[in-house]
Amino acid sequence: MKERFFGVEVNTEGYDELIQKIFSRIQSNEKSFIVAINPEKLMAARNDDELRKILQTADFQIPDGVGVLLASRMRKGKIRERVTGIDMMETLCRKASETGESIFLYGGKKGIAEKAAEALQKKYPTLKVAGIIDGYEKDIDYIREKVDSSGASIMFVALGSPRQEKFIINEMNQLHPSVYQGVGGSFDVFAGNVKRAPALFRKFGLEWLYRLICEPFRWKRQLALPKFLFAILKERKKMEGF
């Protein structure tokens, strides 16, 4: 089940339901494209037809961002749980370690994907990493051959948005893996190069505040959240006839 925000659909399910659906599709040989949705992307998609089409192409649009959760509540929707991109990646890895499915990591600076894979395998010893390619590799024939020969079921792509989503859209129907997720800077976090917000901030959806404290120069980007909520409120009042 999904809710629509400015022409972009967002899943209402939590981690457990989504993982069940995704792994069921693996067994059925169905492709799955996962994209994380936050207020910044939704605001950008309002005036960017290409971006909106990219987001809508995904099979699973996960509600990554407290703003999406708040907006759903404002509209009396059904989204009750944030599903962040990095936590979805880890949840997929945990489930894969239990089922025997293997993963492929593509993207990031040289050596980062290897460190991320080591950290994930340390946490989930039975996780199978079928292959790794850094983000500097541009030879598409080489990438296709290495991915397909790996036999991986799940592919994580860390090329930054929207480059990673464009890669997935262009290649997923020709490649072997069943599941594709664009994960941005998640490799850096797992590798230990980037520190994630403390658990207390994550619990209350305040990663944006933590980033703002650590990097004050990001303040303009954080304006997307209040602008998004204001736009949702304005849309709601219009629908209600105020």
C-alpha positions in Angstrom: 0.0 0.0 0.0 1.2 3.5 -0.9 0.5 7.2 -0.3 1.1 9.9 -2.8 3.1 13.1 -2.2 3.3 15.6 -5.1 3.0 12.8 -7.7 5.4 10.4 -5.9 4.2 7.3 -4.2 5.6 6.2 -0.9 5.2 2.8 0.8 3.3 2.7 4.1 4.8 -0.6 5.3 7.5 -1.0 7.9 10.7 -3.0 7.7 9.2 -6.5 8.4 6.5 -6.3 5.7 8.8 -4.8 3.1 11.5 -7.4 3.7 8.9 -10.2 3.4 7.7 -8.7 0.1 11.2 -8.2 -1.3 12.4 -11.7 -0.5 9.2 -13.2 -1.9 9.9 -11.4 -5.2 13.5 -12.8 -5.2 12.0 -16.3 -5.0 9.6 -15.4 -7.8 12.5 -14.0 -9.9 10.9 -10.6 -9.9 13.1 -7.5 -10.0 12.9 -4.9 -7.2 14.1 -1.4 -7.3 14.3 0.4 -3.9 14.6 4.2 -3.5 14.7 6.2 -0.3 12.2 9.1 -0.2 12.7 12.2 1.9 11.3 15.8 1.9 14.2 17.2 -0.1 13.6 14.7 -3.0 9.9 15.3 -2.9 10.3 19.0 -3.1 12.7 18.7 -5.9 10.4 16.3 -7.8 7.6 18.9 -7.8 9.5 20.9 -10.5 11.6 18.1 -12.0 9.7 15.7 -14.3 12.8 13.5 -14.8 13.4 13.1 -11.1 9.7 12.4 -10.4 9.7 9.7 -13.2 12.9 8.1 -11.6 11.3 8.0 -8.2 8.1 6.6 -9.6 9.9 3.9 -11.5 10.9 2.2 -8.3 9.0 -0.8 -6.9 9.6 0.3 -3.3 9.7 3.9 -2.3 10.7 3.8 1.4 9.8 6.7 3.8 13.3 7.9 4.7 12.9 11.1 6.6 10.8 12.3 9.5 9.2 14.8 7.3 7.4 12.1 5.3 6.2 10.5 8.5 4.9 13.9 9.8 3.2 14.7 6.5 1.4 11.4 6.5 0.1 12.0 10.0 -1.0 15.5 8.9 -3.1 13.9 6.2 -4.3 11.1 8.4 -2.3 8.6 6.4 -0.9 5.2 7.3 2.9 5.7 7.4 3.8 5.0 11.0 7.5 4.0 10.7 10.5 5.6 9.1 12.4 3.2 6.9 15.8 4.8 6.3 18.0 3.8 3.4 21.0 2.7 5.4 18.9 0.7 7.8 17.1 -1.0 4.9 20.5 -1.9 3.4 21.5 -3.5 6.7 18.2 -5.2 7.1 18.5 -6.7 3.6 22.1 -7.9 4.5 20.9 -9.5 7.8 18.1 -11.3 6.0 20.4 -12.4 3.2 22.8 -13.8 5.8 19.9 -16.0 7.0 18.6 -17.1 3.6 21.9 -17.6 1.8 21.4 -14.8 -0.8 24.5 -13.0 -1.7 25.2 -9.2 -2.2 27.2 -7.1 -4.6 28.6 -3.6 -3.7 29.2 -1.1 -6.4 30.3 2.5 -5.8 32.2 4.6 -3.3 35.9 5.6 -3.3 38.6 3.0 -3.7 38.7 0.6 -0.8 35.5 1.9 0.9 33.2 -0.9 -0.4 35.7 -3.5 0.8 35.8 -1.9 4.3 32.0 -1.8 4.3 31.8 -5.4 3.3 34.2 -6.4 6.1 32.2 -4.6 8.7 28.9 -6.2 7.5 30.4 -9.6 7.5 31.8 -9.1 11.0 28.3 -8.3 12.2 26.7 -11.0 10.0 29.3 -13.8 9.6 27.3 -15.9 7.2 26.7 -13.0 4.8 28.0 -13.8 1.3 29.6 -10.9 -0.5 29.7 -12.0 -4.2 31.6 -9.0 -5.6 32.8 -5.4 -5.2 33.5 -2.6 -7.7 34.5 0.9 -6.7 32.7 4.0 -8.1 35.6 5.0 -10.3 35.0 2.1 -12.6 33.2 3.4 -15.8 33.6 0.4 -18.2 30.0 -0.7 -18.3 30.8 -4.0 -20.1 33.2 -4.9 -17.3 30.7 -3.9 -14.6 28.0 -6.0 -16.3 30.2 -9.1 -16.7 31.5 -8.9 -13.1 28.0 -8.4 -11.6 26.4 -11.2 -13.7 29.2 -13.7 -13.1 29.0 -13.1 -9.3 25.5 -14.6 -9.1 24.5 -12.0 -6.5 20.8 -11.6 -5.7 21.1 -8.1 -4.1 23.0 -5.1 -5.5 23.7 -2.0 -3.6 24.7 1.0 -5.7 26.5 4.0 -4.0 27.1 6.6 -6.8 25.1 9.5 -5.3 21.6 10.5 -6.4 20.4 10.7 -9.1 23.3 8.9 -10.8 22.8 5.7 -8.8 19.1 5.6 -9.6 19.8 6.2 -13.3 22.3 3.4 -13.4 19.7 1.0 -11.8 17.0 2.0 -14.2 19.2 1.5 -17.2 20.8 -1.8 -16.1 18.6 -3.7 -13.7 16.5 -5.5 -16.4 19.7 -6.8 -18.1 21.7 -7.8 -14.9 21.4 -10.9 -12.8 20.5 -9.5 -9.3 16.9 -9.4 -8.3 17.1 -6.5 -5.8 18.7 -3.0 -6.4 19.0 -0.2 -3.9 20.7 3.1 -4.3 22.4 3.7 -1.0 24.2 7.1 -1.3 26.9 7.4 1.3 26.1 4.3 3.3 29.3 2.5 2.3 31.2 5.3 4.1 29.2 4.8 7.2 29.6 1.1 7.4 33.3 1.5 6.6 33.6 3.9 9.6 34.7 6.9 7.5 31.5 8.8 8.3 30.0 8.9 11.7 26.3 8.4 11.9 24.0 10.4 14.2 23.8 9.1 17.8 21.0 6.6 18.5 19.0 9.2 20.4 18.9 11.5 17.4 17.9 8.6 15.1 15.2 7.5 17.5 13.4 10.8 17.2 14.1 11.4 13.6 16.5 14.2 14.3 19.5 13.2 12.1 18.9 16.5 10.2 19.5 18.4 13.5 22.7 16.5 14.2 24.0 17.1 10.8 23.2 20.8 11.1 25.1 21.0 14.5 28.1 19.2 13.0 27.9 21.1 9.6 26.2 24.5 10.0 26.9 25.3 6.4 24.1 22.8 5.5 21.4 25.1 6.8 20.0 25.9 3.4 19.4 22.2 2.6 17.5 21.8 5.9 15.0 24.4 4.8 13.5 21.6 2.6 11.7 20.1 5.7 9.7 23.2 6.8 9.0 24.1 3.2 7.7 20.5 2.6 5.5 20.5 5.6 4.1 23.9 4.7 3.3 22.7 1.2 1.6 19.6 2.6 -0.5 21.8 5.0 -1.4 24.1 2.1 -2.4 21.2 0.0 -4.5 19.8 2.8 -6.4 23.1 3.3 -7.0 23.3 -0.4 -8.5 19.8 -0.4 -10.7 20.6 2.6 -12.0 23.7 0.9 -10.4 26.3 3.3 
